[in-house]
Amino acid sequence: MHSRPGATTRPPWSRSRGITELLSEDELRGVIAHELAHIKNRDILIGSVAAAIATAISYAAHIAFFFGGSDDDDGANPIAALATLMLAPMAAGLIQMAISRSREFEADRAGASFINSGEPLARALEKLHLGAQKIPMNVEPAQASKFIVNPLTGRKARFAKLFSTHPPMEERIARLRAPLAAR
């Protein structure tokens, strides 16, 4: 590998040290427990099924729009057909995002249960959330669900809560700080 004089080359694994420099060992344990909970709960599978169902609904709306018809002489209502074409995929996407938000709550709960405390993850989420607010990440919205905190937090958007893949941070932290029996 060639480098310019005086430049230090870092191995690829060292480029992602930010979280280890930002969080304490206890907080990292909370984050890892959260991510392991996603694996244990098969959230990738659940998200994939939700995405497949959303895609099927979208395709069904397109098929209904292009091949649907009416038996009467007047034909189908074009406004209703257009509304179906636009609203069905949007509704499917909203359902998919709602599922994603519920899976985040469950991963928080299960992760806290793994380490017998929600406080380390709550502190980690606070730090990561503040960082995302200060420096919004350059992330495609479709990739936001792959992050422990919403990387789009710093962006201003209407209806952000409705279209977010993550629940409100304040609510996640409050739930984590509630006694384990209350979760």
N, C-alpha and C positions, 0 to 999 in steps of 0.2 A: 504494500500500500504506500503510495506516495503522499507526502505531506509537505507543506511549505516550511521553510527554515524557521525554527523557533516555535512552531505550533506543536501542541501536545495532542496526540491521538488518544482517544478514550475508547475502550472496548464498548460494543453496542449495549451491553447490559448496564453500563454505568451511566448511560444517558437518561435513564428513568429513575434516578435516585431521589427525585424531588420529594416523594411521599415519605421516604425513610428519613430525610433531613427535616421534614416539617413535623412529623408526628413522633410521639414518644413510643417506646416499646409496647406499653399497655394499649395505647390507641391503635397501633398497628395490629395488635392481637385482635382488637375489636373489628377492624376492617377485614382482616383475614377470616374471622369467624362469620362475618356477614357474607363474604364471597363463598365460603364453604357451605353456608346455608342455602345459597342459590343452587349449588351443585346437588346437595342432599335433597332439596325440594324439587329437583328437575325443572327448574324455571326456564332453561333453554328450550326444553321440550314443550312446555306449556306456552311459551312465547311463540315458538314455531307453529304450533297448532293454531294459536290465535291469529297469527299472520296468514296461515293457509285459509282459515275460515274467512278472514277479511278479504283476501284475494278472491275467493270463490263468490262472495257476495258482490264484489265489484264486477266480476265477469258476468254473473247472473244479471246484474243491472244493465250491463252493455248488451247482452243477448236480448233481454226483454225490450230494450230500446230499439234495436235494429230489426229484430225478427218478430217482436210482439205485434199484435194487431187486434182488430176488433171485428166481430161478426156482423156488426150493424153497418149500414151504408155510410154513416158519418165518419167512420174510422176512429182511431185512437186520439185522445186529447194530446196534442203535441206539448203543451205546457206541463201536463202531468208526466209525460214520458221524459222530458228534460229534467224535471225535478227529481224523478227516480234515478236517472242517470247520474246526477250530481250528488244527491243526498244519500243514496245507499252506500257508496264507498266512503263517504265522510262519516256516516254512522258506524260503519264497520271499523274505521280507523279509531274513532273515539272509544269504541268498546275495547279494541286492542290496547290502547293507551291506559284505559282504566284497569285492565288486567295487569299491565306492567306496574302501575302504581301499587296495586294490592300485593303483588309479589315482592316489591321493595319493603313494604311494611312487614310482610311475613319473614323476609330474610333478616330484617332488623331484629324482630322478635326472637327468631331461632338463633341468630348469632349471639344475642345477649344471653340466651339460655345456655349456649355452649360454654360461655365463660363466666356464667353466674352473675353477670352485671351488664347493664346497658350503658353505664357511665363512660367507659372507655370509647365506645363507638359514638356516643353522643358528643363527646369532646372532639373526636376526630372529624365528625360531620360538621361541627361548627367551624373548625379550622379550614376544612376543604371548601365549605360553602363560602366563607369569607374570601378565600383565595379566588374562587370562581367569580365572585361579584367584582373583585378588584380588577382581575385580568380575565375577561371572557376568552374562552378557548376558541380557536378556529376549528370548529367541529361541525360537520354536516348534521342537521337536525335528526336525520334518520339514524345516526350513530349515537345519539344522546343516551339511549338506554344502556349502553355498554359501560357507562361511568357510574361510580358509586354516588356522586352528586350530579345534579343537572349541570352540564358544562355550559349551558346556554343561559345561566342565571343572570349574567350581566347584561343580556340583551333585553331591550324593552319590547314587549309585545302584548297586544290585547288578547284576552282569552288564554293567556299563557298557562294558567292552571288546568284548563280544560284539555289543552293539547300537549301537556307535559307527560313525559314518561316516568317522572318521579313525583312523589307526593310532596306537599309543602314541607320544607326543611324544619320549620318551627314545630310542625305536628310530629314529624319523625323523632325529633329530639325530645319533645314532651313525652311521647310514648316510651322512649328508651329510658327516661328518667323516672317513669312510674314504677311502682313496685312490680316485681316479676309476676306476682299473682294477678295483677290487674291487666296484664297484657293478654 
